Amino acid sequence: MKKNLFIAIEGLDGSGKSTQIKPLAENLKVLGHNVYTTAEPTQSRIGLMIRDIFKHKMEADHRTIAALYAADRLEHVLNKKDGILKKLEEGYTVITDRYYFSSYAYHGTHMDMDWVIEINSLVADLLRPDLNIFIDAPIDVCVKRLNKGRSLTELYEDEENLNQVRKKYFEAFEKLKQSEKIFIADGNRLAETISKDIWNEVSQILTLETKTQ
Ligand code: ADP
């Protein structure tokens, strides 16, 4: 039986995370993996509260939002019914659309990244991804993919912020390169080309895992 993996897909909205999860899951299934795909924020009550904040139905300070994400992530991992640890125990390979690097990057633009890392340390000690895949597409490409038709001037503020988030992703990767396995895929190419790169990386991990079993 193949070792089941835990893979986190990271990147800005519009970078192509969902697009890449599909072929990755299919490739893993062909090798005999049972694949469970999931995403953050979750559909838990905590995740729904985060969504409400983004929909401006509720107001909260950035520090509160960062703490809610950490709580949602703990629930994502520990939920007894369908938490990631439970799914891994059941033999699934789990792919999550966003995990703690999203918090480091997005909240790191508003507050000290070390604090964000600290409040996520419990979850990081519980479960580190076998691989963090960052799909790196230029900001204007992500924004265009998401908002076909809107002008760049209209989007200037969004772009400024997204630029900061991208920088923070790289800052976090540099900071944590000793403890994390990170693969950066150039997301500004054909989706099929990116999928091949990702599969190449995941295959290498699977081969290594098989050898060390
Ligand atoms: P994310 O999940 O990161 O927000 P999606 O996978 O939903 O991004 O992709 C956002 C949009 O960009 C979708 O319309 C998708 O079809 C398109 N897209 C994704 N990857 C590519 C790519 N490599 N080239 C061109 N368009 C893409």
Boltz pocket constraint, residues with backbone or C-beta under 6 A from the ligand:
constraints:
  - pocket:
      binder: B
      contacts: [[A, 11], [A, 12], [A, 13], [A, 14], [A, 15], [A, 16], [A, 17], [A, 18], [A, 19], [A, 20], [A, 145], [A, 146], [A, 187], [A, 188], [A, 189], [A, 190], [A, 191], [A, 192], [A, 194]]
      max_distance: 6.0
